[in-house]
Amino acid sequence: MLLWVFFLVILTLDSGSHCSPPSLPLRMPRYADAIFTNSYRKVLGQLSARKLLQDIMSRQQGERNQEQGAKVRLGRQVDSMWAGQKQMALESILVALLQKHRNSQG
């Protein structure tokens, strides 16, 4: 008997909620939720756009830094090549001077 009363109460509650349109107090929270959801989506869209723009700018800056780094490395390599050639030239001059000095003493 108790089970039948429970089912009857459930059926009454279910049928009452589906037949009548939502009352004004139920519509206001839904409207407020919709406003919040739309505003939240706009903010998320703006944040996504800002992040995308920052990523693009950082990539461009990274490429510029790589180009500058490559130029600096190339300049260092050229400098080291010149320094190496200068050192070899000085060594050959010193060897020639020493040989000349030995020959003149000998």
Secondary structure, DSSP 8 states (H G I E B T S, - for coil): -HHHHHHHHHHHHHHHHHHS---HHHHHHHHHHHHHHHHHHHHHHHHHHHHHHHHHHHHHHHHHHHHHHHHHHHHHHHHHHHHHHHHHHHHHHHHHHHHHHHHHH-
